[in-house]
Amino acid sequence: MNPDVRVLDADQLRSAHMLFAATIHRGPVDDQRWSHTATTYSPGRTLGIHHGSALVATATSIPSKLVVPGGAVLPMAAVTRVGVRADHTRSGLLTAMMRTQLDDVAARGEPVATLRASEARIYGRFGYGVATRGRDLTVNAERASWRPGAPLGGSVRLLDRDEILPTMRDVYETFALNRVGSITRPDRWWQSMFGHRIDDREPALGVVHTGSGGDDGFAIAFRTSATGFAEQTLEIADLQAADVQATAGLWRFLLGVDLITSVRTELRPLDEPLELLLGDPRACVVTGQHDETWLRLVDVPAALAARSYGPADPVLLAVHDPLLEKNAGVYRIADGSAEFVGPLGGPVAPELECDAAALAMAYLGDRTPSQLVATGWWSAPDPGAVRRADAAFATAEVPWCGTYF
């Protein structure tokens, strides 16, 4: 049986959200919370499958943009709220939805899609690969002295509660698309992500960093636990900075807040140099490292052509994509660009081969071709091409998104 995947009408979106919430073991939202959440659904982009009159599977996407190596900004589908009711799992519904969604994204002219995976074993079979990662940190504020010579940063100002969202949004837009892997944040994202926590009067701390060129960073943090009046934990929910100076200034402020003994945060960039700023680097403990962006190259020719490449002799790369067969073929990467040069099994013999998910792992620069060849994600009919591929796909910085959706 082929499941009937349909685009849901606006009056079905709350049911879709309730279904999704149930699949991640959360309860339904109340009317006030739904008024925030409803605005984050984009018209015509939410799919559903019914069993009789009951909605049993759903998935949606949000239009966004993604920065790729070289600075190009590509239209992107931010895939989210994917769920199948517990009594209908493992019956092909997810596969049907994901296939339909990929076709829809391609028809919209969005060459890439990304998501955040609740389970790591699901999305590789649909061509998604881990393209950015982050690490979780806990910092002992009482031990976090600053190393002599560490950047001082600029000034930091505290925001009034009603200033937090509009100010953070405006500052983010000034540098959001400067880093590979970052994405745009629509206005409705801010309200959905933080509006309810601020409206609920949680102890919110919003700050902005100002450097020599103006506002260039911000952070929002919440007090999450306390074992005593003077032993409280601060959770950084979002910290974005244009450079190391802004990063240092924001961390200095947050670690110096009175009555805070520890600061926690999740999915920070792998290359954030916090330990290098501290007099005692052991005050910063890495408590976890996780996948962040799962990337799907929906239009491989367009995506490969959009990013830049390092100087290297030509590399012939074969890409396999059984879900989107138009992507399959051999691509020549040379002279800082990429182009399709022939079908699989044709006269052009590839030097390296991979599938769409494995290509996504190298596309933003998170993994090198040599790592992927060594671990079996890529194959190398010509081992001499591996070093050339490493040079071509190399990036100057570690990719990171920093935006949950």
N, C-alpha and C positions, 0 to 999 in steps of 0.2 A: 504494500500500500504506500502510495506517495502522499505524505502529509500535505494538507492544503495550507500553505503559508500566505497570510494576507496582511496588508497594511491596515493597522488599526485606526479607527476614527478617534477624534478628540475625546468623545465621551467614554471611550474604553481605556483611556490611559491610566486612570486611577486603579482600575482593576489589574492592568498590566503591572503597575508599580507594586500593588499588594502581592501579586504572584511572585514577582522578583524578590521582594522583602522576605517572603516566606521561605524561599529557596536558600537564603543565607541566614535563616533562623532569626528573623526580626519580625516584630509585629507591625500592623498597619499604622500609617501616619495619621495624626489627627487633622482636622480641617485647617488649622493654622499652618502646620508643617506642610501640608499638601499645597497650600497657596504659594509657598516658596518652591516646592519641588515641581509643580506642574509647569512652571515657566521654563524648566530645563529640558523639557521634551520638545524636539523640533518637529514641525508638521510634516507628516508623510514619511517619517523615518522609523516608526515603531512597528515591528512585525509581531504577529501572533499566530498561534495554531489553536484551534478549538477542538474539543471532543464533545460532540453534541452542542449544547449551549455554553459549556464551561471552557474558559480560557485555560490552557494547560502548558503553554510555552510562549515565551516572549523574548525579544531582543530589540535594542534600539541603538541609534548612533546620533552623534552631535557633530555638526560641521565645525572644523577647526583648521589650523594650519601648523605645519611641522617644519622646523629648521633642519636642513641637511648639510653635510660637509660642503664647504665653499660658500655657505650663506644663503643659498636658494631657499625659498619658503614655498612649500607644496601644499595644496589643498589636501585635507585629511579628514577621514571619518573617525571620530572618537567613539569606539564601540563600547557599550556599557549596558548594564541592567539585563544581562542574559540569564535566563532561568527556565528550567523545566520542572513542572510539578512532580513531586516525589513519586507518585504512582504512575507516571508516564515516562520516566527516565529509561535510557537504554533501549529505546524503541525507534530511533532514527529521527526524532523530532529536532534535536540540536543540529544534526548534520543538515537537515533540510533548511532550517533557518539560516545557518551560516552560509550555505551555498547561495541562497536567495539574497542574503545581505551582500555578499561579495559581488554578485551580479548587479545589484542596485548601486553599490558604491562605484563600480566601474562605469555604469551608465551615467552617473552624476559627474564623471570626469575627475574623480578624486583618486590620484595614483597610489595613495597609501592609506592604510587604516592602522590604528593602534588600539590596544585595550590593556586593562589591568586584570590579570588572571587570578581568580580565587583558587583554582587548582592548576598546578603546573603541567599536568598530563593531558589536558584537554585540547589546547588550541594549536599545538604543533601539527596535528593532522589536517588543520585547515590552512596551513601555510604561514602561521604566525611563529616568529622566533624572538627570543629575548634580545633586545637591542640596547637597553640601558639597565643599569643596576644601581642600587643605593645601599647605604649602611645605616644601622641604628646606633645611636650614641647615648650614653649616660655619662654626664660630666659631674664630678664632685666639685661643687662651687667653692667649698671651703679650701680645697687644695689647688684650685685653678689660678695660680699666680701667673703673671705674664712674663715671658722671657725678655730679658733686656735686648733691645733692638727690634722687637716685634713691632709691626705697624701699629700706630696708635689709632688710626681711623679718624673720622671727622667728628661732628657733633651728632647727638642722638636726641630726638625730642619725643615726648610721650603724647599720644593722641587721645582726645576725648572719645568716648564710646561712639558717638554718632559720626566721628571723623574717620573711624578705622577703615571701613569698607571703601568709601570713595577715594581716600588717600592712597591706600594700598593699590587699588586698581590703577590710578593715574601713574604712580611710580612704576608699577610693573610694566606698563605699556612703553616706558622710555627705554627699557633694555631687554624686554622679554625675548626678542628674536635675535639676540646676540650670541646665544650658545647653541651648539648642535644638540638636537634632541628636544629643545624647548618647544612649547606649543602656545597658541593664543588662548586667552580665557575670555569668553563672552561675559557680558555684564551679569547675566542671570547666574553664571557659575559662582560668583562671589557671594551672592545672597544665599544660594543653596548650600554652599560649603560652610559659611560662617555666620550667616544671618541669624539662624535659629539659636546658635550658642550665645551670640551677643544679645538677642532679644530675651533669652531666658535669664539674662543677668548673671551669667557665669563670670567669675573673676577673670576678666580679659585684659591683657596687656598688649597694646598696639604701639609700635614705635617706628620711627622713620630715621634713617641715617642720611646725613647731608655731607657730601664731600666738596672738593674744590669746584666741581661743575654743577652743583645743585643736589637735589634729592636723588640718591642712587642705591637705596636699599631699604628694606622694611622687614619687620617680623611681627607675628601675632602669636601670643603664648597664653596658656591657661593654667591656673593652678589645679593640679589633678589629685594630689594627696597630701596629707599632713599627719605626722606622728606626734606633733606638738606645735605650740604656737610659733616656735623658732626653728622648726624642722619641716619645711614644706618643699614640695617638688613642683617644678615648673615644666610644662610640656610645650615645646615649640611646635605649633601646628603648621607654620609656614615661615620660611626665612628665605628671602631672595635678595641677592646682592650683585651689583654690576662688576665688582672686582674684589681683590683681596683686602684692600683698604676698608671697603664697606663691610665685608664679612667680618674683619677683625673688630671694627667698631661696634657692630651689632652684638657679637659674642661677648665683648668686654662689658657692654651694658647689661645683658641678660644674666651673665654670671656674677654680676655685682649687685643684683637686686637684693635688698635687705630681707632677711628671714628665709631666704631660699638656700637650701643645702644641696640640692641636686637639680640638674636640668636634663630632661630627656627629649629626644627627637628621633624621628624615623626617616629612612630613605633619603639621607643626605648624600651629596655627590661623593663618589669614591675618591676624588682628588681634592676634597675640601681640606685645607691644610691646618686644621685646628691644633693637632698635636705639635706642629712646628711653631705655633704661637705661644704655647704654654711653657712655663718654667719647669713644670712637672708633667711630662706628656702622659704619665700613667693616670693622671686625674681624668683623662678622657678614655673611657672604656667602650670598645666596639661590642655591642651586645647582639648584633646580627647583621647579615648581609643578604639582600633579597633581590629578586628580579623586579624591575620597575616597568618599563615599556616593553610590551609585546608588539612587534611590528609586522605588518603584512604588506608586501609590495603587490598592490593590486594591478598596477600597470608597470611591469618590469622594465620595458624599453624606456618609458618616460622617466621612471625613478632613477634608473642607472644613468640616463643622459643628464639628469638634473644636478647630480652631485659632482663635486670636483674630485680629482685624483692626483696623487703625488707623481713626481717624475719617475717613470719606469719604462722599460722596454715593453712592447705589446704583450698582452695576456689574452688568451682565448678561453673564455669561461662558458661552459654549458650549464643551462638552468633547466631543471625539470619542474613542471607544475601541472599535475593531473587535474586539479580543480579548475584552473584557468589556463586552458591549453594554448591560448594565444601568446602567453608569456614564454612558452618553451622555445628554446633555441640556443644558438651559440652567439655570444657577444664578444666583441673585440674591445678591450679596454687599453687605450693608448692615447698619448698626447693630451692627457688631462680630460679625456671624454670617453664615452662608451657608445657603441652602436651595434645593432643586430647585423650579423654577417651570414647567417645560414640556419637551416632547420636542424634539429637533432637527427643524427644518422645521415646527414648530407655530406657534401664534399669537404667541408671545413672541419677538421679534426680538433676537438677541444684539448686543451692542456690541463684544465681543471674542471670539475663537475660538482654541482650541488643542487639541492632542491630549494624551493622558495623560502622555507623556514630557515634553512642554514644560510642562505644569502642575506636574509634580514639580520642575522646575528653579526655580520661583518659590515653591513651597509652604513651604519652611523659611526662605526669605528670602535664599538665596544669589544669585539673579538677580532683577532688577526686571522687571515687565511691560514697561516702556518699552525695556529692553535686548532683551527677547525679541521685541517687535514690530519693532524696528529691524533685527534680524538675521533676521527671517522665521520665527522659531519660533512666534510668535503672529501672528494677523491682526487688524486693527482696522477692522471695518465702520464704526465710529464713532470717528474719531481722538480726539475729545474725551474718550473714556472712559479713555484711557491714563493720564493724570495721576491720575484718580480711582483707578485700579487700583494705581498706584504707592503712593498713600497708604494704600490698604487692606491691601496685602501687605507694607508696610514692617515691619521688625523692629528692635529696639533693639541687637542684636548680630549678628555674623557667625556663622552656624551652623557647628558642627564636631562630629564624632563622637569621634575619637581612639581608637577601638577597632577593631582589625583582627580579622577572623574568616574 
